């Protein structure tokens, strides 16, 4: 079940066994795209084959189907999905259960009122574990926000591998920064890798290939005392992305096009290159963009005025002026000589974070956000602008997925 004719041919030509994968809470397929991007023997040589995916959101499921094949995409609530036909037939399960219940975005509320043990936003990971228990893959990978490792849910997961239903697995958990793997984005995520005990010693996290300060000796993530040289600096978003995209945008809407890869008519498909769409900022917003210097943010608007529609107005707000700490990235420009901040689901709104273009007076586009996440130019997308933005922001960066795929491949091949 490969995604394209090229991929199908490459799978047939492989000399080593295919590694069969199930992608849970798959979204648009960032994890699967990362695994497919790992090509140990050259273009088209990825050993990973996605045999099933489960995704509740219909637009995200359609995007997945358009890129990885539709016959095995279940567009249903995961609690309704029956994993038993795949029992003993899958090597790897991966996925990132929704995490709003303990997201860093809710940190202030969580500190005031800890989440209930049965918070439905947190319990979806149990459905992930239900599938793992039924299928018994050789390895499973769970991705989540960094705060997951301090949650009661993670404590329950650890307990299940001690004397529970997953006692035949050994866990390794760590917070990884995507920038350490060549991604032009400083995105920190908790990655839990579980190895079935009959496979051998527990698989550890891949070693970083990049570093904030290159050339120094980094402590390896593997055996204690093992050291390695980190040869590459972090990839800057300016060199990787904005040196290749246009500063101007010619349209604000997606092309008028529909299809139904899973039976539901949706806008699309659109290639990544078609997502270079702008917005129609208000005159006040545009004046604010123009007043923010390279690397600046909302603090640079204090005390500044501009004539907007014939009236002199303050560019800052009383709320911004009264807050000197926190939310420093609001109305911020991306630093072109650094990785970007985390790409979230509303990256097109500068009031939500540091999402202004490094030089141009506009927010970053869907196209630029997708490239920062590592999606290829010919990746196909379904949905409205808001739905596609959500798919981009929720995805696992391709470069991080590729690094995990390499570590998994080397272990299972060995």
C-alpha positions as CSV (number, residue, x, y, z in Angstrom):
1,X,0.0,0.0,0.0
2,X,2.5,2.6,-1.1
3,X,1.5,6.2,-1.8
4,X,2.6,6.7,-5.3
5,X,3.6,4.7,-8.3
6,X,7.2,5.6,-7.7
7,X,7.0,4.4,-4.1
8,X,5.3,1.2,-5.2
9,X,8.1,0.4,-7.6
10,X,10.7,1.2,-5.0
11,X,9.0,-1.2,-2.4
12,X,9.0,-4.0,-5.0
13,X,12.7,-3.4,-5.7
14,X,13.8,-3.5,-2.1
15,X,16.1,-6.4,-1.1
16,X,15.3,-6.2,2.6
17,X,11.9,-6.8,4.3
18,X,9.4,-4.1,4.4
19,X,8.7,-2.6,7.9
20,X,5.0,-2.3,8.3
21,X,3.6,0.7,10.2
22,X,0.3,1.8,11.7
23,X,-0.1,5.6,12.2
24,X,-2.6,6.5,15.0
25,X,-4.0,10.1,15.3
26,X,-2.2,10.4,12.0
27,X,-3.3,13.9,11.1
28,X,-2.1,14.9,7.6
29,X,0.7,12.3,8.0
30,X,3.7,14.2,9.3
31,X,5.0,11.1,11.0
32,X,4.5,8.9,8.0
33,X,6.0,11.5,5.7
34,X,9.1,11.5,7.9
35,X,9.4,7.7,7.8
36,X,9.0,7.8,4.1
37,X,11.6,10.5,3.8
38,X,14.2,8.1,5.3
39,X,15.8,6.5,2.2
40,X,18.9,4.5,3.2
41,X,19.7,3.4,-0.4
42,X,18.7,6.5,-2.3
43,X,15.5,8.0,-3.7
44,X,12.5,5.7,-3.3
45,X,14.2,3.2,-1.0
46,X,12.3,3.8,2.2
47,X,11.7,0.4,3.9
48,X,8.6,1.7,5.7
49,X,5.1,0.9,4.5
50,X,2.0,2.4,6.1
51,X,-0.6,-0.3,6.3
52,X,-3.2,1.6,8.3
53,X,-4.0,5.0,9.7
54,X,-6.7,6.3,12.0
55,X,-7.7,10.0,12.0
56,X,-11.0,11.5,13.2
57,X,-10.8,14.8,11.4
58,X,-12.2,14.3,7.9
59,X,-9.9,16.9,6.1
60,X,-6.8,15.6,7.7
61,X,-7.8,12.0,6.9
62,X,-8.4,13.0,3.3
63,X,-4.9,14.6,3.2
64,X,-3.4,11.4,4.5
65,X,-5.3,9.3,2.0
66,X,-4.1,11.5,-0.9
67,X,-0.5,11.0,0.0
68,X,-0.4,7.5,1.4
69,X,-3.3,5.6,-0.1
70,X,-7.0,5.6,0.8
71,X,-7.8,1.9,1.3
72,X,-6.3,1.8,4.8
73,X,-7.3,5.2,6.2
74,X,-10.0,4.9,8.9
75,X,-11.8,8.3,9.3
76,X,-13.4,7.4,12.6
77,X,-13.1,7.9,16.3
78,X,-10.2,5.7,17.4
79,X,-12.4,4.1,20.1
80,X,-14.4,2.7,17.2
81,X,-11.4,1.2,15.4
82,X,-10.8,-2.5,15.6
83,X,-7.1,-3.3,15.5
84,X,-7.4,-7.1,15.7
85,X,-7.0,-7.8,12.0
86,X,-3.5,-6.3,12.3
87,X,-2.5,-8.4,15.4
88,X,1.0,-9.8,14.9
89,X,1.3,-8.2,11.4
90,X,2.7,-4.8,12.3
91,X,6.3,-3.8,13.2
92,X,5.8,-0.2,14.3
93,X,3.0,1.8,15.7
94,X,3.4,5.6,16.0
95,X,1.2,8.5,16.8
96,X,0.6,11.6,18.9
97,X,-2.6,11.5,20.9
98,X,-4.2,15.0,21.2
99,X,-2.7,16.7,24.3
100,X,-4.7,19.9,25.0
101,X,-5.4,18.7,28.6
102,X,-1.7,19.2,29.6
103,X,-0.5,21.5,26.9
104,X,1.9,24.2,27.8
105,X,-0.7,26.6,26.4
106,X,-2.8,25.7,29.4
107,X,0.0,25.9,32.0
108,X,-1.5,28.8,33.9
109,X,-4.9,27.1,34.2
110,X,-3.4,23.8,35.1
111,X,-1.4,25.4,38.0
112,X,-4.6,26.9,39.4
113,X,-6.7,23.8,38.9
114,X,-5.0,20.4,38.1
115,X,-6.7,18.3,35.5
116,X,-9.2,15.7,36.5
117,X,-7.9,12.1,36.2
118,X,-10.7,11.4,33.7
119,X,-10.2,14.5,31.5
120,X,-11.3,13.2,28.1
121,X,-8.6,15.3,26.4
122,X,-6.0,13.3,28.2
123,X,-7.5,9.8,28.0
124,X,-7.1,9.4,24.2
125,X,-3.6,8.0,24.9
126,X,-5.3,5.1,26.5
127,X,-6.9,4.3,23.1
128,X,-3.4,4.3,21.7
129,X,-2.4,1.8,24.3
130,X,-5.4,-0.3,23.6
131,X,-4.3,-0.6,20.0
132,X,-0.7,-1.4,21.0
133,X,-1.9,-4.1,23.4
134,X,-4.0,-5.7,20.6
135,X,-1.4,-5.5,17.8
136,X,1.8,-6.1,19.8
137,X,4.2,-4.2,17.5
138,X,8.0,-4.7,17.9
139,X,8.3,-1.0,18.6
140,X,5.9,1.8,19.3
141,X,6.6,5.6,19.4
142,X,4.4,8.1,21.2
143,X,4.8,11.8,20.6
144,X,3.4,14.6,22.7
145,X,4.1,18.0,24.3
146,X,7.0,18.1,26.6
147,X,4.8,18.4,29.7
148,X,3.4,14.9,29.0
149,X,6.5,13.4,30.8
150,X,5.4,15.1,34.0
151,X,1.8,14.0,33.8
152,X,-0.2,11.3,35.6
153,X,-0.9,9.8,32.2
154,X,2.8,9.1,31.6
155,X,3.1,7.7,35.1
156,X,0.3,5.3,34.3
157,X,2.0,4.3,31.1
158,X,5.2,3.6,33.0
159,X,3.3,1.5,35.5
160,X,1.7,-0.5,32.7
161,X,5.2,-1.6,31.5
162,X,6.1,-2.7,35.0
163,X,3.3,-5.0,36.0
164,X,0.5,-4.2,33.6
165,X,-0.7,-5.0,30.1
166,X,2.5,-3.7,28.5
167,X,5.0,-5.5,30.8
168,X,6.7,-7.0,27.7
169,X,7.9,-3.6,26.7
170,X,10.7,-1.3,27.9
171,X,10.3,2.5,27.6
172,X,12.8,5.2,26.8
173,X,11.5,8.7,27.1
174,X,13.1,12.1,26.4
175,X,12.3,15.6,25.2
176,X,13.8,16.2,21.8
177,X,14.3,19.5,20.0
178,X,13.6,19.2,16.2
179,X,16.3,21.8,15.6
180,X,18.8,19.2,16.8
181,X,17.9,17.0,13.8
182,X,18.2,19.6,11.0
183,X,14.7,21.0,11.2
184,X,14.6,24.9,10.8
185,X,12.3,25.0,13.9
186,X,13.0,24.9,17.6
187,X,10.1,22.6,18.5
188,X,10.4,20.6,21.7
189,X,8.4,17.4,21.9
190,X,8.3,14.4,24.3
191,X,9.2,11.2,22.4
192,X,8.5,7.9,24.1
193,X,10.0,4.9,22.4
194,X,8.9,1.4,23.6
195,X,10.8,-1.8,22.5
196,X,9.2,-5.2,22.9
197,X,11.6,-7.2,25.1
198,X,12.1,-10.0,22.6
199,X,13.5,-7.5,20.1
200,X,16.5,-6.9,22.3
201,X,17.8,-4.0,24.5
202,X,15.6,-0.9,24.5
203,X,16.0,1.4,21.5
204,X,17.3,4.8,22.6
205,X,16.6,8.1,21.0
206,X,18.6,9.1,17.9
207,X,21.7,11.2,18.4
208,X,21.4,14.8,17.4
209,X,23.0,15.7,14.1
210,X,22.9,19.5,14.7
211,X,23.6,21.8,17.6
212,X,23.0,25.4,18.7
213,X,26.8,25.7,19.0
214,X,28.3,23.4,16.5
215,X,31.7,21.7,16.8
216,X,31.5,21.1,20.6
217,X,31.4,17.6,22.1
218,X,27.9,16.6,22.9
219,X,26.9,13.9,25.4
220,X,25.3,11.1,23.4
221,X,21.8,9.9,24.1
222,X,23.1,6.4,24.2
223,X,25.6,4.5,26.4
224,X,26.9,6.5,29.4
225,X,30.3,8.0,28.7
226,X,29.9,7.7,24.9
227,X,30.6,11.0,23.2
228,X,30.3,12.2,19.6
229,X,31.1,15.3,17.6
230,X,28.1,17.4,16.5
231,X,29.2,18.6,13.1
232,X,26.4,20.9,11.9
233,X,24.9,24.1,13.3
234,X,21.2,24.6,13.7
235,X,19.5,25.3,10.4
236,X,18.3,28.9,10.1
237,X,14.8,29.6,8.8
238,X,16.1,32.4,6.6
239,X,18.5,30.2,4.6
240,X,16.3,27.1,4.6
241,X,12.9,28.8,3.8
242,X,12.7,32.5,3.2
243,X,15.6,32.6,0.7
244,X,13.5,30.4,-1.5
245,X,10.0,31.9,-1.2
246,X,8.5,35.2,-2.6
247,X,8.1,38.1,-0.2
248,X,4.9,39.0,-1.9
249,X,1.7,36.9,-2.1
250,X,-0.6,37.2,-5.2
251,X,-3.8,35.8,-3.7
252,X,-5.6,35.3,-0.5
253,X,-7.8,32.3,-1.4
254,X,-7.0,28.7,-2.3
255,X,-8.0,27.6,-5.9
256,X,-11.6,26.6,-6.4
257,X,-11.2,22.9,-6.5
258,X,-12.8,19.9,-4.8
259,X,-12.5,16.1,-4.6
260,X,-13.6,13.3,-2.3
261,X,-10.8,10.8,-1.6
262,X,-12.7,9.3,1.3
263,X,-16.2,9.9,0.0
264,X,-16.7,13.4,1.5
265,X,-16.4,16.4,-0.8
266,X,-13.7,18.7,0.4
267,X,-11.7,21.6,-1.0
268,X,-8.5,20.3,-2.7
269,X,-6.2,18.7,-3.4
270,X,-3.6,21.5,-3.3
271,X,0.1,21.0,-3.6
272,X,2.2,22.6,-0.9
273,X,3.4,25.1,-3.5
274,X,-0.2,26.3,-3.9
275,X,-0.4,27.3,-0.3
276,X,1.5,30.6,-0.7
277,X,-1.6,32.6,0.2
278,X,-1.8,35.9,2.1
279,X,-4.3,37.7,4.2
280,X,-6.1,41.0,4.0
281,X,-4.8,42.8,7.1
282,X,-6.6,45.9,8.4
283,X,-4.8,49.2,7.9
284,X,-4.0,49.2,11.7
285,X,-2.4,45.7,11.5
286,X,-0.4,46.7,8.4
287,X,0.9,49.8,10.2
288,X,2.0,47.7,13.1
289,X,3.8,45.2,10.9
290,X,5.7,48.1,9.3
291,X,6.7,49.5,12.7
292,X,8.2,46.2,13.9
293,X,12.0,45.9,13.1
294,X,13.8,42.6,12.2
295,X,13.7,40.4,15.3
296,X,11.2,42.7,17.0
297,X,7.9,42.1,18.6
298,X,5.0,43.9,20.4
299,X,7.4,45.8,22.7
300,X,8.6,47.8,19.7
301,X,5.2,49.3,19.3
302,X,5.2,51.2,22.6
303,X,5.0,54.9,22.2
304,X,4.7,54.7,18.4
305,X,1.8,56.2,16.4
306,X,0.7,56.2,12.8
307,X,-1.9,57.8,10.7
308,X,-4.5,55.2,9.8
309,X,-7.4,56.1,7.6
310,X,-6.7,59.8,8.3
311,X,-6.6,59.4,12.1
312,X,-3.5,59.3,14.3
313,X,-3.6,56.2,16.4
314,X,-1.3,54.4,19.0
315,X,0.2,51.2,17.5
316,X,0.4,49.5,20.9
317,X,-2.5,48.6,23.2
318,X,-3.1,49.2,26.8
319,X,-2.9,45.4,27.5
320,X,0.4,45.1,25.8
321,X,1.8,48.1,27.6
322,X,0.8,46.7,30.9
323,X,2.6,43.4,30.4
324,X,6.3,43.4,30.5
325,X,6.8,39.7,30.9
326,X,5.4,36.7,29.0
327,X,4.0,36.6,25.5
328,X,7.2,38.2,24.2
329,X,6.7,36.6,20.8
330,X,3.4,38.3,20.2
331,X,3.6,40.3,17.0
332,X,7.1,39.1,16.6
333,X,9.2,38.7,13.5
334,X,11.0,35.4,12.9
335,X,14.7,35.7,13.2
336,X,16.1,34.8,9.8
337,X,19.4,33.6,11.3
338,X,17.8,31.1,13.7
339,X,15.3,28.2,13.6
340,X,11.7,29.4,13.8
341,X,9.6,29.1,16.9
342,X,7.2,26.2,17.2
343,X,4.7,26.3,14.3
344,X,1.3,26.1,15.8
345,X,-2.2,25.8,14.3
346,X,-2.7,29.5,14.0
347,X,0.6,30.5,12.6
348,X,-1.1,32.9,10.2
349,X,-2.1,35.2,13.2
350,X,0.9,37.3,14.4
351,X,-1.1,38.2,17.5
352,X,-0.7,34.5,18.5
353,X,3.2,34.4,18.3
354,X,6.4,35.2,16.4
355,X,4.9,34.5,13.0
356,X,5.7,37.7,11.0
357,X,8.0,37.3,8.0
358,X,11.6,38.2,8.8
359,X,11.5,41.2,6.4
360,X,8.1,41.5,4.6
361,X,5.2,43.2,6.3
362,X,3.0,40.1,6.6
363,X,2.5,36.9,8.5
364,X,4.1,33.7,7.2
365,X,2.0,31.8,4.6
366,X,0.7,28.3,4.8
367,X,3.4,27.4,2.2
368,X,6.2,28.7,4.4
369,X,4.8,27.0,7.5
370,X,4.6,23.7,5.6
371,X,8.2,24.1,4.5
372,X,9.3,24.9,8.0
373,X,7.7,21.6,9.1
374,X,9.5,19.8,6.3
375,X,6.6,18.9,4.0
376,X,7.7,18.3,0.4
377,X,6.6,20.7,-2.4
378,X,4.4,18.0,-4.0
379,X,2.6,17.0,-0.8
380,X,-1.2,17.1,-1.4
381,X,-3.6,18.9,1.0
382,X,-7.4,18.8,1.5
383,X,-9.5,21.2,3.5
384,X,-10.2,24.9,4.0
385,X,-7.4,27.4,4.9
386,X,-8.1,26.9,8.6
387,X,-8.3,23.1,8.3
388,X,-5.0,22.9,6.4
389,X,-3.3,25.3,8.9
390,X,-4.4,23.0,11.7
391,X,-2.9,20.0,9.9
392,X,0.4,21.8,9.4
393,X,0.6,23.0,13.0
394,X,-0.3,19.6,14.5
395,X,2.2,17.6,12.4
396,X,5.4,16.0,13.6
397,X,8.3,17.7,11.8
398,X,9.5,15.6,8.9
399,X,13.1,15.8,9.9
400,X,12.4,14.5,13.4
401,X,10.3,11.7,12.0
402,X,13.1,10.8,9.6
403,X,15.7,10.6,12.4
404,X,13.4,8.3,14.4
405,X,12.8,6.1,11.3
406,X,16.5,5.7,10.8
407,X,17.1,4.6,14.4
408,X,14.1,2.1,14.2
409,X,15.3,0.8,10.8
410,X,18.8,0.2,12.1
411,X,17.5,-1.7,15.1
412,X,15.0,-3.9,13.3
413,X,17.4,-4.6,10.4
414,X,20.1,-5.6,12.9
